[in-house]
Amino acid sequence: MVRLTTLSLALAGSLTGFAAAAADHHEETPRAVAEAWLDAYSSQDFAVMTALMTEDTVFIDPTSFNIDMVTDRIEWRGPEAITAGVSAWGINHGRYTVNRSYEASGRVIFNGHIDVIYGEGENAQAFRYPITTIITVEDGRVAEHRDYTDFNGASRIAVPH
């Protein structure tokens, strides 16, 4: 069974170097940290994700709690649990299309849809999910990644080449 999941991708290009710097320098803006996080998350760069997290970072999607046929409950705490959970999805890559974003009080909100590709080659499958992602940044690190995914509104799409 294909596991439908959430994945976020900022529209910015690769921010891997910035993400490493953000882990060491807490003067970065919440938006810059959130975009670096989404870039690392979308590319499955677990080293950068870990560098951007605190020991108690939370990754949660409350809309996943009663979607047993689609995904296990998405509610993890700490770098090890988060990277293990995300890596278990079998995601090849994803692309987040942002229709609107804003920030306030250390939270950066991205609203749009996400195209997620599972597998490779002839076995690849793609799905589009309407999604709102909220990244909470504290002291230059990601304290929480919170998704609200419209699992019921997900649709299968052609695999982009």
Salt bridges, closest charged atoms under 4 A:
GLU35 OE2 - ARG31 NH1 3.90
ASP72 OD2 - ARG3 NH2 2.64
GLU75 OE1 - ARG73 NE 2.75
GLU103 OE2 - ARG31 NE 3.19
ASP115 OD2 - ARG95 NH2 3.25
ASP115 OD1 - ARG128 NE 2.60
GLU144 OE1 - ARG146 NE 3.07
ASP147 OD2 - HIS145 NE2 2.98
